[in-house]
Amino acid sequence: MADIPLAVLLEGDYGYKVQVFDTGDTMAALAGKVVEQVAGVLVAPFPPDAILKVRLQGSDEALPDGLTIADAGFVEMESVEIYRAG
């Protein structure tokens, strides 16, 4: 697949960060990669049982965990938010 830069905001962080992903990454993988880079460094670590979801900026709807970046039709610098469900 191809690389794509996205603007991501992890719950609890003060602002969006640009991170590069593979267009074959799923939403679950995207969330995992962001948490790996940001949680415990810029925000407090999430509990091990935390369920993280991805949504487009300004949307209330979570994207399906198995949806790939390519299938979602994301464009470069698309803004997404990662948050704890529940």
PyMOL commands that set and color helices and strands:
alter all, ss='L'
color gray80, all
select helices_A, chain A and resi 27-38+69-72
alter helices_A, ss='H'
color red, helices_A
select strands_A, chain A and resi 3-10+17-22+52-56+79-84
alter strands_A, ss='S'
color yellow, strands_A
deselect
rebuild
show_as cartoon
